[in-house]
Amino acid sequence: MEETEQLATTYQVGGGILMLVCLIGLIALCMDSAVDPGQPLPAWVSTIQVDPALDKGYMGCSDGLNIINPNTVHRHRRGQWETDGARWGAPLSKGKHLFEIYWPSQMRGTMATVGVGSETAPLFVKPKDSLVGCNKQSWGLDIARRRLIHNGQLQGGMPKNGFVPDKFFMYVDCDSATVGFGSEISYWGAPLRISREAFPIYAMIGTMCEGSQVVMIYRGSESRYQGQPQVHTVVVPSMAPGGVVHVAVVNPEQTVTEYKQ
């Protein structure tokens, strides 16, 4: 009887130690994910200025989407069996450009893509697919599944740790023919390489989630000289009832947000 009690005590102690080790390992993993700094931010981002010729907003979409305002599209098509797309109004053929995207996680569904495509890249696909990147004419990141896609083939995954937040950034570098992504606290890199034959290219999104609302804001392009910062104001529909959000972009490091009812 005494031996049985000693054995039970030994198992309890051993089990407690094992649980403690597992807990410490889990905490370490979570800390690694939280503090991952990503890659260094491209230096050109600190020089961006708004170019009115490129600040056109959405100017093309499939019939399953409505353009609410220049920066916002809404999917009114019922069901999730097709994927609808929208294209930025200004073509990009040279220089470096920064776009900001607001895409709430509850409005992504199982496929939600953002990236670039040529003028001939389709804006609709049925059955549903990762629209931006499902063909030879486009390159995209599926933010719902964290997959980089081109020509329907997996090109890698990002971000390395965590998920894509509601607000993130796309870096389009026409000079090096690359597309990158990042959040407010981390740059994930620019692994997508665009074919030179595809230029000029357009920023694009693809959504199959009924009722989804996707905001894209042109933040600016690389400037060859440092001038006065420009204030660029856009109106973003608020998730709260009865309100809109006025976002005044002063420079890449400072965004002033004012809530209006």
Secondary structure, 3 states (H helix, E strand, C coil): CHHHHHHHHHHHHHHHHHHHHHHHHHHHHHHHHHHCCEECCCHHHHHCECCCCCCCCEEEECCCEEEEECCEEEECCCCCCCEEEEEECCCECCCEEEEEEECCHHHCCCCEEEEEEECCCCCEECCCCCCCCCCCCEEEEECCCCEEEECCEEEEECCCCCCCCCEEEEEEECCCCEEEEECCCCEEEEEEECCHHHCCEEEEEEECCCCCEEEEEEEEECCCCCCCCCCEEEEEECCCCCCEEEEEEEECCEEEEEEEC
